[in-house]
Amino acid sequence: MGTGQMMITISAMLLLSIVILRTNNSFLITDSVLYDTKFSVLAVSIGTSLIEEANSKAFDTKTDSASVTSLGELTLPSLLGPETGEVAANYNDFDDYNNYLRIDSSMPSAVFSIDCKVNYISPANPDGVSATTTWHKKITVVVTSPSMTDTVTMSSIYSYWFFR
């Protein structure tokens, strides 16, 4: 084998090495994006489930067994959250989820932290917080995980309607 053939062989090996490295790098990037997407979908699913669970409850502790016709009958904004002695398994109204925090480690792939806030809102400013009682409450669920690069934040508005 001459010097020319040796140079061609070394160049071919170098080219093959570069192609293999680029291919492996592409696979690693694809796997990273795939896992991040998977964890984000799981986080959205967890957040949606919690919002649906909260929406299935009564609007307020005062409305779980009777109806109210005055804003003064509703729970004060400073008292939103579970009533004394109430635990997550026994939540009976929407605002019980205020300051709710749960760590979900039931999945083998990631550990998720779920944090909820419930506030009264004004229809004129649904992104703000109302300091007084209104017929509308907003739940904001934040799902995070060390396995995710992003934080998933979801919210839903629950309104009380009474028809006589």
Disulfide bonds with the S-S distance in Angstrom:
none
